[in-house]
Amino acid sequence: MRIDDIDALLAVVQFSSLSQAAEHLGITQSAITRRLQSLEQSLGTRLLDRQTKPLRLTTVGQRVYQQCLALKREARRLYAMADDGGQPRGPLRLGLPQSLSELSLTYTLNNLRQEFSHAGITVSCGWGGQLLNRLENFDLDAMLAIGPANLAVPENIQAVKLKPMAVAVIARKGMFSEHITLGEAAETGWVLNPEGCGLRAGIIRYLEHSGSRFNVNVESAGALLQMQLVANGNGIGIVPLAVLESSPLRESLQIIASQEYQPENYLWLLSAPEQGNLMPAIRAFARQVADQLP
């Protein structure tokens, strides 16, 4: 049994697709099929039901998958034990929420690579739920997340609350009076990140609780594009306050319902346990992003 074969199984389960798993691992689809077959032959059992779409694990495959996750966890711990007090050596794979990427990615990545030149740092930007899934599957070593004070995370993930993080509901300047309610403004429709974004999930919960309609006009990635769409009158949006205040579009936008909608959001650092000599770089990543927020 080889680690490459285990990685193939984990990737196929994560993506539910041979082609996407192969692309993720940087190999051909035929190569990942051979690795899966090799693992099945080593164990003497069938792990995947290839008659279903998407692919599904067999009953014994479910048990093998859980054990493979445990093996990967132990492998990470083994590597972390070596040279614990030495210079961070990677690869170090970090996750950053899409809503913060335009504010902090360039500055943070440049600084980290200068300070930790041997860490092999890569940063993935995405939605919180997607990044957390990758962290659980050991495809990331640490990530930042935006969430409430009682953020729930899997038991094998360490969570550190970093600082409060204000958000703002925005509209085109002059579009509404200062007394507009969020429910009334929401009739205009929203410009939001796709599903998986924590800010989007929070606003949906609030509107549902208050009995207001939720209607999306535009789904787009990137706070700058969203603010431009809002400034052009395509709907209302929600962004971290720090991102809004640093934007050249600030004078074209107004904050609405600031007294009504005040979610208790925080910036969190989530990481797999026992990172060894990677931990100083992980903490520096968290600190540099947090320092850019008011």
C-alpha positions in Angstrom: 0.0 0.0 0.0 1.4 3.4 -1.0 0.7 6.9 0.2 0.0 7.9 -3.4 -2.8 5.3 -3.5 -4.3 6.7 -0.3 -4.1 10.2 -1.6 -6.0 9.1 -4.7 -8.9 7.7 -2.6 -9.1 10.8 -0.5 -9.1 13.1 -3.6 -11.8 11.0 -5.3 -14.0 11.2 -2.2 -13.4 14.9 -1.8 -14.4 15.8 -5.4 -16.7 12.8 -6.2 -15.1 12.8 -9.7 -12.2 11.0 -11.2 -11.3 13.8 -13.6 -11.4 16.5 -10.9 -9.4 14.4 -8.5 -6.8 13.7 -11.1 -6.6 17.4 -11.9 -6.2 18.2 -8.2 -3.3 15.7 -7.9 -1.7 16.8 -11.1 -2.0 13.4 -12.8 -4.0 11.8 -15.6 -7.4 10.1 -15.0 -5.9 6.8 -16.0 -3.2 7.2 -13.4 -5.6 7.9 -10.6 -7.7 4.9 -11.7 -4.6 2.7 -11.5 -3.9 4.0 -8.0 -7.4 3.2 -6.9 -7.1 -0.3 -8.3 -3.8 -0.8 -6.6 -5.3 0.2 -3.2 -8.2 -2.1 -3.8 -5.9 -5.0 -4.7 -3.8 -4.4 -1.7 -6.8 -4.5 0.6 -8.6 -7.3 -1.3 -11.9 -5.4 -1.5 -13.9 -3.0 -3.7 -13.9 0.5 -2.3 -15.9 2.4 -4.8 -19.3 1.8 -6.5 -18.4 2.7 -10.1 -22.0 2.3 -11.3 -23.2 5.5 -9.5 -22.7 9.1 -10.5 -21.3 10.8 -8.5 -19.0 8.0 -7.3 -19.9 6.5 -3.9 -17.9 4.6 -1.4 -19.0 1.0 -0.7 -19.8 0.1 2.9 -16.3 -1.2 3.6 -15.0 1.7 1.5 -16.4 4.1 4.1 -14.5 2.4 6.8 -11.3 2.4 4.8 -11.7 6.1 4.0 -12.0 7.0 7.7 -8.8 5.0 8.4 -7.0 6.7 5.5 -7.9 10.1 7.0 -6.4 8.9 10.3 -3.2 7.7 8.5 -2.8 11.1 6.8 -3.3 12.8 10.1 -0.6 10.7 11.7 1.7 11.3 8.7 1.3 15.0 9.2 2.2 14.6 12.9 5.3 12.6 12.0 6.6 15.3 9.7 5.8 17.9 12.3 7.9 16.1 14.9 11.1 16.6 12.9 13.1 19.7 13.6 10.4 21.2 15.6 12.4 24.3 16.6 13.9 24.9 13.2 13.1 27.0 10.3 9.6 26.4 8.9 9.7 24.1 5.9 6.7 23.3 3.8 4.8 22.9 1.9 2.5 25.2 3.9 -1.0 25.5 2.4 -3.1 28.4 3.7 -6.7 29.4 3.0 -8.1 32.9 2.9 -11.8 33.9 2.7 -12.7 35.4 -0.7 -14.2 38.5 0.9 -10.8 39.4 2.4 -8.5 38.5 -0.5 -8.5 41.8 -2.3 -7.7 43.7 1.0 -4.9 41.6 2.2 -3.6 38.9 -0.1 -0.8 40.7 -1.9 0.6 42.3 1.2 0.4 39.2 3.3 1.8 36.8 0.7 4.8 39.0 -0.1 5.6 39.4 3.6 5.3 35.7 4.4 7.4 34.6 1.5 10.2 37.1 2.6 10.1 36.1 6.2 9.6 32.3 5.7 11.4 31.7 2.4 11.7 27.9 2.9 8.1 27.3 3.9 6.8 26.8 0.3 3.7 28.9 1.0 0.7 28.7 -1.2 -2.6 30.5 -0.5 -6.0 29.5 -1.7 -8.9 31.9 -1.7 -12.5 30.7 -1.5 -15.7 30.4 0.5 -15.5 29.5 4.1 -17.3 26.2 3.8 -15.2 25.0 0.9 -11.9 26.0 2.7 -13.0 24.2 5.9 -13.8 21.0 3.9 -10.3 21.1 2.5 -8.8 21.7 5.9 -10.7 18.6 7.2 -9.3 16.6 4.4 -5.7 17.7 5.0 -5.6 19.6 1.7 -4.9 22.8 3.7 -2.8 23.3 6.9 -4.6 26.4 8.2 -7.2 28.9 7.2 -8.8 32.2 8.3 -12.6 32.2 8.6 -15.3 34.8 9.3 -17.8 33.5 11.8 -19.8 34.1 15.0 -18.5 34.0 18.5 -19.7 30.4 18.9 -18.2 29.2 15.7 -18.7 25.4 15.4 -15.7 23.4 14.0 -14.9 19.7 13.7 -13.3 18.2 16.8 -10.0 17.6 15.1 -9.6 21.3 14.1 -8.1 23.9 16.4 -9.9 27.3 16.4 -8.5 30.6 17.7 -10.6 33.8 17.8 -8.5 36.7 16.6 -10.6 39.9 16.6 -14.1 41.3 16.0 -14.8 42.0 12.4 -17.5 44.5 11.4 -19.5 44.1 8.1 -21.6 46.6 6.2 -24.7 46.4 4.1 -24.1 48.7 1.1 -26.2 50.4 -1.6 -25.6 53.0 -4.3 -25.2 56.4 -2.7 -28.5 58.2 -2.5 -30.5 55.1 -3.4 -32.3 54.9 0.0 -33.1 57.2 2.9 -31.2 56.7 6.1 -34.3 55.2 7.7 -34.7 52.3 5.2 -35.1 48.9 6.8 -33.1 46.0 5.7 -36.3 44.1 4.7 -37.4 47.1 2.5 -34.0 47.5 0.9 -33.8 43.7 0.3 -36.8 44.0 -2.1 -34.2 45.5 -4.6 -32.3 42.3 -4.7 -28.8 41.3 -3.6 -25.3 41.3 -5.2 -23.5 38.5 -3.3 -20.9 35.8 -3.2 -22.1 32.3 -4.4 -23.3 29.8 -1.8 -20.7 28.8 0.8 -20.0 32.4 1.9 -20.5 33.0 5.6 -21.6 36.6 5.1 -24.3 35.4 2.7 -25.4 32.7 5.1 -25.8 35.2 7.9 -27.9 37.6 5.9 -30.2 34.8 4.7 -30.7 33.7 8.3 -31.6 37.2 9.4 -34.0 37.8 6.6 -35.7 34.5 7.1 -36.1 35.1 10.8 -37.6 38.6 10.2 -40.0 37.2 7.5 -38.4 39.3 4.7 -37.8 38.1 1.1 -34.3 37.0 -0.1 -33.7 37.6 -3.8 -30.3 37.5 -5.5 -29.8 39.6 -8.6 -26.1 38.8 -9.2 -23.8 36.1 -7.8 -20.1 37.1 -8.3 -16.8 36.5 -6.7 -14.7 39.4 -5.4 -15.6 42.3 -3.2 -14.4 45.0 -5.7 -16.6 43.7 -8.5 -19.6 43.4 -6.1 -19.1 47.0 -4.9 -18.9 48.2 -8.5 -22.1 46.4 -9.3 -23.8 47.9 -6.2 -22.5 51.4 -7.1 -24.1 50.9 -10.5 -27.5 50.2 -8.9 -27.7 46.4 -9.5 -28.8 45.7 -6.0 -27.5 45.8 -2.4 -24.5 43.9 -1.0 -22.6 43.1 2.2 -18.8 43.4 2.6 -16.4 43.6 5.5 -16.3 47.2 6.7 -12.5 47.3 6.3 -12.8 46.3 2.7 -15.4 49.0 2.1 -13.4 51.8 3.8 -10.2 51.0 1.8 -12.0 50.9 -1.5 -11.8 53.7 -4.1 -15.6 53.2 -4.6 -16.3 54.3 -1.0 -17.7 57.7 -2.0 -20.1 56.0 -4.4 -21.7 53.8 -1.8 -23.8 54.2 1.4 -24.1 52.0 4.4 -27.7 51.1 5.2 -29.5 49.5 8.2 -26.3 49.8 10.3 -28.3 50.0 13.5 -30.7 47.2 12.6 -28.2 44.6 11.3 -25.2 44.2 13.5 -24.0 40.6 13.3 -21.4 39.5 15.8 -18.6 38.4 13.4 -15.1 37.5 14.3 -11.9 36.6 12.4 -10.9 33.1 13.3 -7.7 31.1 12.7 -8.5 27.4 12.1 -5.7 24.9 11.8 -4.9 21.2 11.9 -3.3 20.3 15.2 0.4 19.7 15.9 1.9 21.8 13.0 5.3 21.8 14.5 7.7 24.2 12.9 5.0 25.5 10.5 3.2 27.1 13.4 5.2 30.4 13.5 4.4 31.0 9.8 0.7 30.2 10.4 0.6 32.7 13.3 2.3 35.3 11.2 -0.3 34.7 8.4 -3.1 35.3 10.9 -1.5 38.3 12.5 -0.7 40.1 9.2 -4.3 39.7 7.9 -5.8 40.7 11.3 -3.6 43.8 11.4 -5.2 45.1 8.2 -8.6 45.1 9.8 -9.7 48.0 12.1 
